[in-house]
Structure formats: structure tokens, C-alpha cells
């Protein structure tokens, strides 16, 4: 049971990594989200993105473990060619996030 769960997690991670790598290779922007399982706003953000994929304006979302050393999460970034072009910390709701993404991606 534990092994099957581990394999399933690994496969999900590999698929997500392949999707992000494809987006980067195409020159597409990537929505990078540093989050944690114990973070309530992070989990709300995940649920909102699953229910409302249009929020991302076509960006590929990638969830990562929080950055080290006193990071405030969720830490939401838009990367272009591996470079952060915009960043916001905290989650204030899906409308505000969608408006922020729209203002950056235009």
C-alpha cells in the first residue's frame, strides 16, 4: 500500500515535470507556487486552481515545496525562461490572483 502510494506520487511528479519542461521549451510562462500541505491558504489556492483553471490565463501551474529560510507561503511567481518576472506573496482569493496574472501576462 505504501509502496503503491509512493509510486503514484512519483508518477504524478514526473508528469508534472514533463508538462513544465514542455512549457519552458516552448517559451511559455510558468506559474510557480511555493506551498506546503499544512498551509491553509495554500490548500485553498490549490482547490481554487483545480475548480477554476481559467484563473491561470493558460499558464502552466507548478507547485513546489516552500523555499528555505523563513519563507512566507504561498509564494506565487511567474517565470519566463527560468527567470522570475513577477511575484506576489500570500493568497487573497481567486479574483485578485486572476487579475494579477492577467496584468502580468498580457
ROMIBA-271610 format. One line per 3 residues: number of its first residue (from 1); their letters; for each residue y, x, z of C-alpha. Coordinates in nm, 3 decimals. Example, Ala and Ser with C-alpha at 12.3 -4.5 7.8 and 13.67 -1.06 7.14 Angstrom:
1 = as = -0.450 1.230 0.780  -0.106 1.367 0.714
//
This chain:
1 = xxx = 0.000 0.000 0.000  0.246 0.271 0.098  0.148 0.485 -0.199
4 = xxx = 0.195 0.193 -0.442  0.540 0.128 -0.297  0.632 0.494 -0.335
7 = xxx = 0.514 0.496 -0.697  0.710 0.176 -0.769  1.026 0.331 -0.619
10 = xxx = 0.976 0.647 -0.823  0.931 0.449 -1.144  1.247 0.247 -1.074
13 = xxx = 1.438 0.568 -1.012  1.307 0.726 -1.334  1.400 0.420 -1.539
16 = xxx = 1.749 0.410 -1.386  1.793 0.783 -1.450  1.689 0.736 -1.815
19 = xxx = 1.936 0.449 -1.860  2.220 0.654 -1.714  2.125 0.962 -1.920
22 = xxx = 2.129 0.749 -2.235  2.472 0.609 -2.147  2.609 0.957 -2.083
25 = xxx = 2.460 1.087 -2.410  2.634 0.803 -2.596  2.964 0.891 -2.430
28 = xxx = 2.973 0.568 -2.231  3.138 0.542 -1.891  2.911 0.510 -1.588
31 = xxx = 2.986 0.311 -1.272  2.866 0.534 -0.987  2.827 0.367 -0.649
34 = xxx = 2.754 0.565 -0.334  2.592 0.328 -0.088  2.331 0.300 0.188
37 = xxx = 2.067 0.047 0.288  2.229 -0.003 0.630  2.577 -0.067 0.486
40 = xxx = 2.650 -0.442 0.479  2.936 -0.423 0.223  2.715 -0.201 0.004
43 = xxx = 2.437 -0.459 0.005  2.685 -0.738 -0.073  2.811 -0.528 -0.366
46 = xxx = 2.455 -0.482 -0.494  2.386 -0.856 -0.471  2.711 -0.940 -0.648
49 = xxx = 2.635 -0.696 -0.931  2.286 -0.843 -0.972  2.421 -1.201 -0.981
52 = xxx = 2.730 -1.123 -1.191  2.654 -0.833 -1.429  2.970 -0.917 -1.624
55 = xxx = 3.164 -0.756 -1.337  3.080 -0.412 -1.472  3.251 -0.475 -1.808
58 = xxx = 2.949 -0.321 -1.981  2.941 -0.008 -1.766  2.601 0.119 -1.657
61 = xxx = 2.585 0.096 -1.274  2.413 0.379 -1.089  2.356 0.363 -0.714
64 = xxx = 2.337 0.695 -0.530  2.284 0.797 -0.171  2.613 0.846 0.010
67 = xxx = 2.783 1.181 -0.035  2.752 1.410 0.268  3.001 1.471 0.547
70 = xxx = 3.176 1.164 0.679  3.173 0.971 0.355  3.317 0.622 0.357
73 = xxx = 3.098 0.380 0.167  3.076 0.206 -0.060  3.244 0.472 -0.269
76 = xxx = 3.282 0.336 -0.623  3.363 0.569 -0.911  3.387 0.551 -1.286
79 = xxx = 3.265 0.868 -1.456  3.322 0.975 -1.813  3.124 1.276 -1.936
82 = xxx = 3.034 1.356 -1.573  3.399 1.361 -1.462  3.540 1.105 -1.218
85 = xxx = 3.822 0.919 -1.393  3.878 0.653 -1.124  3.771 0.594 -0.766
88 = xxx = 3.800 0.322 -0.504  3.654 0.321 -0.153  3.532 0.001 0.008
91 = xxx = 3.432 -0.334 -0.136  3.685 -0.614 -0.130  3.499 -0.868 -0.339
94 = xxx = 3.379 -0.916 -0.692  3.709 -1.034 -0.843  3.902 -0.735 -0.716
97 = xxx = 3.629 -0.496 -0.833  3.614 -0.660 -1.176  3.994 -0.638 -1.208
100 = xxx = 3.989 -0.270 -1.106  3.715 -0.187 -1.357  3.899 -0.378 -1.630
103 = xxx = 4.220 -0.185 -1.561  4.040 0.149 -1.592  3.809 0.083 -1.885
106 = x = 4.042 -0.099 -2.129
//
